[in-house]
């Protein structure tokens, strides 16, 4: 269990974590411009970010992507500003 805060919206779009390669999907992915894409490689596992990035490029029409969340931890910084840590 981690205490990482994962925003549910980003730039006015709902955030969707791209399913990792090889995982079953419950349905089709949304249109590339309908969500902010979050890419998460396993911090304890064999999926590297390079492999996940290639999966993203192969799976999503990146010419229509409007937002992508940076991987990592969001936290409250100095002055109470939400930032990337």
Protein Blocks (a to p, Z undefined) as FASTA:
>chain_A
ZZbdcdfbeehiacdddddehiacfbdcddfklpccdddddfbbjbdfklmmmmmmmmpc
fklcfbdcdeddddddehhiacdZZ
